[in-house]
Amino acid sequence: MEIGIYTFADVPAGKPEFAGQRLRNLVEEMKLADEAGIDVFAVGEHHRADYAVSTPPVALAAGASVTKRMRLSSAVTVLSSDDPVRVFQQFATVDGISNGRAEIMAGRGSFIESYPLFGYALDNYDALFTEKLDLLMKLNDGERISWQGKLRPPLKDAGIYPRPEQKKMPIWIAVGGTPQSVVRAATLDLPMALAIIGGDPKRFKPFFDLYREAHAKAGHDPKNIQLSFNMHGFVSETTAKAKRIYGAAHLEVMNRIGKERGWPPQGADHFERSTLDDGNLIVGEAARVIDRILQLHEIFGNTRILVQMAIGAVPHAEQLKAIEILGGKVAPAVKKALG
């Protein structure tokens, strides 16, 4: 199983001027993650003052120049409000710089700022993603393409360059828990990543079962199945320290976003419950995090897990320590346990 990290490169609330330093920190985190044994590093796309990365391929290209082995992915590329040709070209560029380590994780995004920013109507929310995913997959098949849709100008025998170093770049589909999205990923034989950010993780098992069922119904080889879940979490020298470092930062972010979306406020008790075996956070010392990852793997049978550790105002120095522990202690133990 692959052990990875994903981040949105959070900027402390009210300090958008910190974005430059956060981006430099991000490159340092990617370099260390590669050295520590992390398998995948993924960077999200947002268009808000509280996140530093709006263009994941640029950040990943910087990471590609200082890493040697780990996969480099978006988490996610908001495909609905982007152009698939540019997305493909940008990630093919990352693939060349990284010697074939780029991936695209396509989704519709957890925020909607990019739609009006780039002139797209939310009324076309699903249609945009469906059409653009179709085009992105065809771009991955070969260098010359003729294609026609309804929401984008057609392509006629167009050459798409550069080509990736890999024969095909992996394209993952990120889903938030809608059955239609799960079935689409399975039917297209594309890997699926499911975000688990609230509640008992076991309630998401039916989505993994649905993926396998739809994948088989479509006639695909079960050996091709790749499934990931993406969760918030943190690891430190002790569980008490992990909770102390991560707890306040996590609650600040969740309550700030929750206020926008009408969620009830969360407090220390909610955080503590979320770190239990039926909670949505993986927080603790290495042994605790190892146990949680193995427990969840038994439920889901996943092939990958990505953990978001750099949330809100988690200090950079503590984030670097967490990366070392995740790569140096957690990942080897999980892989040994799973054979």
Secondary structure by P-SEA (a helix, b strand, c coil): cccbbbbccccccccccaaaaaaaaaaaaaaaaaaacccbbbbbbbcccccccccaaaaaaaaaacccbbbbbbcccccccccaaaaaaaaaaaaaaacccbbbbcccccccaaaaaaccccccaaaaaaaaaaaaaaaaaccccccccccbbbbccccccccccccccbbbbbbcccaaaaaaaaaacbbbbbbbcccccccaaaaaaaaaaaaaaaccccccbbbbbbbbbcccccaaaaaaacaaaaaaaaaaaaaaaccccccaaaaaaaaccccccccccaaaaaaaaaaaaaaccccbbbbbcccccccaaaaaaaaaaaacccaaaaaaaac
